[in-house]
Each structure stands twice: as structure tokens, then as C-alpha cells.
Amino acid sequence: MKRLYFVCIIIALSFSSPFLSCRNGDDTVIPSAGTPVGKGFYLLNEGNMGTNKASLDYYDYETEEYYKNIFPERNPHIIKDLGDVGNDLKIYGGKMYAVINCSNRIEIMDADSARHIASIDIPNCRNITFYKGYAYVSSYAGPVQTDPNARLGYVARIDTASLKIIDTCTVGYQPDEMTVRNDKLYIANSGGYRYPDYDNTVSVIDLNTFREIKKIQVAINLNRITADSYGNIYVISGGDYKNIKSNLYIIDLQDNVSAPFNIEASRMALCRDSLYVLCGMDRYRLSGNVNASYIIINTKTKSIVSRQFIDDEAKQQIIMPYGIAVNPETGEIYITDARDYVLPGRLYCFTHEGKIKREIITGDIPSVIAFRR
């Protein structure tokens, strides 16, 4: 989710088409003709804050059909549809978990049909990860607002069989993404609500006791984090969006922090030994002047091997790169484009050579992809 000062004023738009049906005036629903079959992926669209327009799309590899906003069709009894601000989406154990930030809940669906199973209330929930039968959800704990005295956040532990919260653990200020290494959960603490006094730590929770055992100082405004197959943890510092640039760091097996890569990292996706990094977006959101770069890091050598994994023509076509995912089976690269944060976004699929393979119109602020295998 974008920081509060990036929230746009929304202008209601209406669309008409003989092939589309509408819900609540302007929420387009494209019928998906039953349960998705074959391999594909879900795409969670954030929707701008306060509009209740988080939505779920689905792409079927076998039919090459893209279905927009399938949640209302599959769940007509859910009055407010998916909710306000879709922040994260993951599939685990046959269930799909959508983190709906401003609606303060985790929406749990059947991964084959996107039909509602349950929901769990967690205030200002942000991200989700899984390990050994449990889901872990980061929570800002307090209301959605900037506050220099904002409270510490926490991580909720959920039993994925009973779908009940069984424990919580207090961590740093405004915790975001998490990753697991050696039975320990590493949490990127942003402190984003306490601007300009950002947090600068990664909390470490021992998953055997579910207690925080240490904090690792890295850099301000930590938000994205992932672990590679060698046990190294990559973490992004968002900077202050003004004078301090974003950057990328490594936490090694001894919890030592590397020197920064000196790249303006914003989003990343790991596939085998390649870390794909979107760079250079965050500082330019207010002006709309984006000079993004698309970097690949070899995680075996911990070195940059490419500074432009899409071609120049494709680079010019993307207005506001926002999310990234890599299909673990095919290696296809997906980049979402939030454009102006108001109108529908775009999803681009790239070949290994960096050429656009397909372009798809999505919902508002396309963000997170979950592959269904």
C-alpha cells in the first residue's frame, strides 16, 4: 500500500459494454464461466484507499483468458466485496489468503474457485507468509494514520487448519514483509507512520517459542524482504522518498548486514538464483517523473548481472511500475503498472529476452500475483 500522502482523489468513472455486467455502479465484473481450470495465476488489485475497490483477477494459461474482478461473481453474498486496499495475496495448502489492509481482515478463499471460506479480523494487516502449517500476518496494530506516537506493531500466528489466531508477538514499528530462515521469522519494520522518525530494524522471532529474540539494525523504512536458497536475506530500505534514497541490503547467515548495493530498489521477486529488482520508482511518485531501472542480481555470487532486463521500447511503455513476479516454472516475468493510481492498471508479461509477450488491462493499482500450479 502506498504511504498516506500518495493517496489520490478519486473520480467516479462509469463504463458500459454489452459484454460486461456492473456492480455498485462502476465495478466491472467479467463472468469467468465457472471454476478456473488448469494452471494460471490470480492478481490482487489494491484499489485506491477509501474506495472499497480491492479486486481479484484471474489468468488461465490453458485458455489464455483473463477474467477481471471475479470475487463478486463467486461470492455474491459478501456485501462489500473484497474490501478496501488489497495488500498481499498468497496460496498455501489449497487455500488463498488475501490481506485486505484498510478493511482490517484476511479474506480466505478456496484456491481453485476463489470462493469464500472464512475471514479473520486483524487491524491494519499488511503481509502474510507461511511455515509448517502456520500463517504469519504482520499488523501495524493501530489505525491507518500518520502518528509520531504510533504504537509498536505485531505478528499474528494463525493455525491454517482451524483458521484461528493462536498467538501474537510484538515487533517493531509498522512491520511489513516477512521471510523465514532456520526456524526464525525475519520482519521488516518500516516505522512509516512515525515519519520522519522511521524504524530501521529487522525483528527476529524464534518460531519455536514465538518470541522476538533480537532486532537487527539495517536502514530506515524497511519494507520488502526475502530469503534466497543460500540463506541470505535481502531487505529493501524505502528511504524517506525525498532526500534519502531507497537501497538494498543483505543479512548473512550470522545476521551481519552487508554494504548497500547502491540501487534505488523498490520491489523484488526471487526465482531460483536470480533476484529481479524494480528500481527508482518511489521517489518520483508525487511528480510522476519515473526513471525506473530493472536489475537482476545473481544470488549465488551476490552481484548485479543485468541493469536492464526489459528492452528500451518496453521500458518506455510502462508508466508506473508497481509490482513484479516471476513464474517459477516458465521464467516469464510479470510487471504491473499502476499508471495514475486512479484508472485501471496494466499487466505486462515479458519473455526471457525482455520483449513484451502480452499486455492486459487490470483493475485499479495491480499489485500482487499468486501463481496457481
C-alpha positions in Angstrom: 0.0 0.0 0.0 1.3 3.5 -0.8 2.1 5.9 2.0 -0.8 8.0 3.1 0.4 11.1 1.3 0.3 9.3 -2.0 -3.5 8.7 -1.8 -5.3 10.2 -4.9 -8.6 11.9 -5.1 -10.9 9.5 -6.9 -13.2 10.5 -9.7 -16.0 8.0 -10.2 -16.0 6.6 -13.7 -18.7 4.6 -15.5 -18.2 2.1 -18.3 -20.8 0.4 -20.5 -20.4 -2.7 -22.7 -22.7 -5.4 -23.9 -20.1 -8.0 -22.6 -19.7 -6.6 -19.1 -22.0 -6.6 -16.1 -21.7 -4.0 -13.4 -21.9 -4.0 -9.6 -22.3 -0.9 -7.4 -22.4 1.3 -10.4 -18.8 1.2 -11.6 -17.1 -2.1 -10.5 -16.8 -4.1 -13.7 -17.3 -7.9 -13.4 -16.4 -10.1 -16.3 -18.1 -13.5 -15.9 -15.5 -16.3 -15.6 -17.8 -19.2 -16.6 -17.3 -21.4 -13.5 -14.4 -22.6 -11.6 -10.9 -21.8 -13.1 -9.3 -24.8 -14.6 -5.7 -25.5 -15.5 -2.7 -23.6 -14.4 -2.8 -19.8 -14.1 -2.5 -17.0 -11.6 -4.5 -14.6 -9.5 -3.8 -10.9 -9.5 -4.8 -8.8 -6.5 -5.6 -5.1 -7.3 -5.2 -2.8 -4.4 -7.8 -0.2 -5.3 -7.2 3.3 -4.0 -7.6 3.8 -0.3 -11.1 4.6 0.8 -12.8 3.4 -2.4 -13.5 -0.2 -1.3 -12.3 -1.4 -4.7 -9.8 -4.1 -4.0 -10.4 -6.7 -6.6 -9.2 -10.1 -7.8 -8.4 -11.1 -11.4 -7.5 -14.5 -12.8 -5.5 -15.5 -15.9 -5.9 -19.0 -17.3 -2.8 -20.3 -19.1 -4.6 -23.0 -21.0 -7.4 -20.8 -22.5 -5.3 -17.6 -22.4 -8.4 -15.8 -20.9 -8.1 -13.1 -18.4 -11.1 -12.6 -16.0 -11.5 -9.3 -14.1 -13.0 -8.9 -10.7 -14.1 -12.4 -10.1 -14.7 -12.2 -6.3 -18.2 -10.6 -6.5 -19.3 -13.2 -9.0 -18.1 -16.1 -6.9 -19.3 -14.6 -3.6 -22.5 -12.6 -4.2 -23.4 -12.9 -0.5 -20.4 -10.8 0.5 -21.9 -7.3 0.7 -18.8 -5.2 0.4 -17.0 -7.5 -2.0 -13.3 -7.9 -1.3 -12.9 -4.7 0.6 -10.6 -1.7 0.9 -6.9 -1.9 -0.2 -5.6 -5.4 -1.2 -2.1 -5.6 0.3 -0.9 -9.1 -0.1 -2.0 -12.4 -1.7 -0.6 -16.0 -1.3 -1.7 -19.6 -1.8 -1.0 -22.2 0.8 -2.5 -25.7 1.4 -5.3 -25.3 -1.1 -6.4 -22.0 0.3 -5.8 -18.5 -0.9 -5.2 -15.7 1.6 -5.9 -12.0 0.7 -4.7 -9.4 3.1 -7.1 -6.5 3.0 -5.4 -3.7 4.8 -7.9 -1.0 5.4 -10.8 -3.5 5.9 -8.7 -5.0 8.7 -9.1 -8.6 7.7 -7.7 -11.6 6.0 -10.1 -13.0 3.4 -9.6 -16.8 3.0 -10.8 -18.4 -0.2 -10.6 -21.8 -1.9 -7.6 -21.6 -4.2 -9.4 -23.5 -7.0 -12.6 -21.4 -7.1 -11.9 -18.1 -5.2 -15.0 -18.8 -3.1 -15.1 -17.5 0.4 -14.1 -19.9 3.2 -13.6 -17.6 6.2 -12.2 -14.3 7.3 -10.0 -13.3 10.2 -10.1 -9.8 11.7 -6.6 -8.3 12.1 -6.2 -4.5 12.5 -4.2 -2.7 9.8 -2.9 -6.1 8.5 -0.1 -5.8 5.9 1.6 -9.0 4.7 1.4 -12.8 5.1 3.8 -15.7 4.9 3.6 -19.4 5.8 5.7 -22.0 7.6 5.0 -25.5 8.8 1.2 -25.3 8.9 1.0 -21.7 10.3 0.3 -18.4 8.6 2.1 -15.3 9.9 0.5 -11.9 9.4 2.1 -8.5 10.1 0.0 -5.8 11.6 0.5 -2.1 12.2 -1.9 -2.6 15.2 -3.1 1.0 15.3 -5.4 3.0 12.9 -4.4 3.9 9.4 -2.9 7.3 10.0 0.4 9.1 10.4 1.2 9.5 14.1 4.6 10.2 15.7 3.5 8.2 18.7 2.1 5.3 16.7 2.4 2.0 18.7 4.6 -1.0 18.0 3.2 -3.5 15.6 2.9 -7.2 16.0 2.8 -10.5 14.1 -0.2 -12.8 14.4 0.2 -16.6 14.2 -2.7 -18.4 12.6 -3.4 -22.2 12.6 -4.1 -22.9 8.9 -6.3 -25.9 9.9 -8.6 -24.2 12.3 -8.1 -20.7 10.8 -7.8 -19.2 14.3 -5.3 -16.8 15.7 -3.4 -18.7 18.4 -0.7 -16.2 19.4 0.7 -12.7 18.7 4.2 -11.3 19.1 5.1 -7.6 19.4 7.8 -6.5 17.0 9.0 -3.1 15.6 7.0 -0.1 14.4 4.8 -0.7 11.4 6.0 -4.2 10.3 5.7 -5.1 6.7 7.0 -8.1 4.8 8.4 -11.3 6.4 10.6 -14.2 5.5 11.7 -17.4 7.3 15.2 -18.8 7.8 16.2 -21.6 10.1 13.0 -21.7 12.1 13.2 -17.9 12.6 10.9 -15.2 11.2 12.5 -12.0 9.9 10.3 -9.0 9.8 11.0 -5.7 8.0 9.9 -2.8 10.3 9.2 0.4 8.4 8.0 2.9 11.1 6.3 4.6 8.2 3.6 6.2 10.3 6.2 7.8 12.5 7.7 9.9 9.7 10.3 11.3 9.9 11.4 9.0 12.7 11.3 5.8 10.7 12.2 2.4 12.2 15.4 0.9 10.9 15.3 -2.7 12.2 14.5 -6.2 11.2 12.9 -8.1 14.1 13.8 -11.8 14.5 11.2 -14.1 16.0 12.2 -17.6 17.2 9.3 -19.7 15.8 9.7 -22.4 18.4 8.9 -20.0 21.2 7.2 -17.4 19.1 9.1 -14.6 20.9 11.2 -11.8 19.5 14.8 -12.6 20.2 16.6 -9.7 18.6 16.5 -6.7 16.3 19.0 -6.1 13.5 19.7 -2.5 12.6 19.8 -2.1 8.8 18.5 1.2 7.4 15.3 3.4 7.7 11.9 2.4 6.4 12.4 -1.3 5.7 9.5 -2.8 3.8 10.4 -5.7 1.4 12.3 -8.8 2.5 13.1 -12.2 1.0 15.5 -15.1 1.7 17.4 -16.9 -1.1 18.3 -20.6 -1.3 21.7 -19.9 0.2 20.3 -18.5 3.4 21.0 -14.9 2.7 18.2 -12.4 3.3 17.6 -9.4 1.0 15.9 -6.4 2.5 14.8 -3.1 0.9 15.1 0.2 2.7 12.5 2.6 1.3 14.4 5.8 2.3 12.4 8.9 3.0 11.0 9.4 -0.5 12.8 12.8 -0.6 16.5 13.1 0.3 17.4 9.6 1.4 17.2 7.1 -1.5 15.9 3.6 -1.2 18.5 0.8 -1.2 19.1 -2.9 -1.0 21.0 -4.8 1.7 21.9 -8.4 2.6 21.6 -10.0 6.0 24.0 -13.0 6.0 23.8 -16.3 8.0 25.4 -14.7 11.0 22.9 -11.8 10.9 25.6 -9.3 9.7 24.4 -6.6 7.4 26.2 -6.0 4.1 27.2 -2.7 2.5 24.3 -1.4 0.3 24.1 -2.3 -3.3 23.5 1.4 -4.0 20.5 0.8 -6.2 17.1 2.5 -5.6 15.3 -0.7 -5.0 11.5 -0.7 -4.6 10.2 -4.2 -5.3 11.8 -7.6 -5.9 10.9 -11.1 -6.9 13.1 -14.2 -6.5 13.3 -17.1 -9.0 16.0 -19.7 -8.4 19.3 -17.9 -8.3 18.0 -14.6 -9.8 16.6 -11.7 -7.8 14.6 -9.4 -10.1 14.6 -5.8 -8.7 12.5 -2.8 -9.7 14.4 0.3 -9.0 13.8 4.1 -9.0 10.1 4.5 -8.6 9.3 5.6 -5.1 11.0 9.0 -5.0 9.2 10.0 -8.2 5.6 9.2 -7.4 4.5 12.7 -6.4 5.8 14.2 -9.6 5.0 11.3 -11.9 8.6 11.5 -13.3 9.7 7.9 -13.2 13.1 6.8 -14.3 12.9 3.1 -13.4 15.6 0.5 -13.9 15.2 -3.3 -14.0 18.0 -5.1 -12.3 18.9 -8.8 -11.9 21.2 -9.9 -9.0 22.8 -13.4 -9.0 22.2 -14.6 -5.5 25.0 -17.2 -5.7 27.6 -14.5 -6.4 25.6 -11.7 -4.8 26.4 -9.5 -7.8 24.5 -7.5 -10.3 24.4 -9.3 -13.6 22.0 -7.1 -15.6 20.8 -3.5 -15.2 18.1 -3.7 -17.8 16.2 -6.9 -18.1 13.5 -5.4 -20.4 14.1 -3.7 -23.7 14.0 0.1 -24.1 10.7 0.0 -26.0 9.0 -1.9 -23.2 10.6 0.4 -20.6 9.0 3.5 -22.3 5.6 1.8 -22.3 5.4 1.3 -18.5 4.2 4.5 -16.7 4.4 3.5 -13.1 6.0 0.1 -12.4 4.4 -1.2 -9.2 4.7 -5.0 -8.7 6.8 -7.8 -10.0 6.5 -11.6 -10.1 8.3 -14.4 -11.9 6.7 -17.7 -12.9 8.8 -20.3 -11.2 8.1 -22.9 -13.9 8.3 -20.9 -17.1 10.6 -18.0 -16.0 8.1 -15.5 -17.5 8.5 -12.1 -15.9 5.4 -10.1 -14.9 5.4 -6.4 -14.1 2.3 -4.4 -13.0 1.8 -0.8 -14.0 -0.3 1.4 -11.6 -0.3 4.2 -14.1 -2.1 7.2 -12.4 -3.4 5.2 -9.4 -7.0 6.0 -10.5 -7.7 4.4 -13.8 -7.3 0.7 -14.5 -3.7 -0.5 -14.5 -1.8 -2.8 -16.8 0.0 -6.1 -16.5 2.9 -6.9 -18.8 4.3 -10.3 -19.4 7.9 -10.5 -20.7 10.0 -13.1 -22.4 13.5 -14.0 -21.3 14.7 -11.6 -23.9 12.8 -8.7 -22.3 10.2 -8.5 -25.0 6.6 -7.9 -24.2 4.7 -11.1 -24.7 1.3 -9.8 -23.7 -0.3 -6.7 -22.2 -3.5 -6.9 -20.1 -5.8 -4.3 -18.7 -6.3 -4.9 -14.9 -8.2 -3.4 -12.0 -7.0 -0.3 -10.1 -3.4 -0.5 -8.8 -2.5 -4.0 -9.8 0.0 -5.3 -7.1 0.5 -8.9 -6.1 0.4 -12.1 -8.2 -0.2 -15.6 -6.7 0.6 -18.5 -9.1 -1.8 -21.4 -9.1 0.1 -24.6 -10.1 
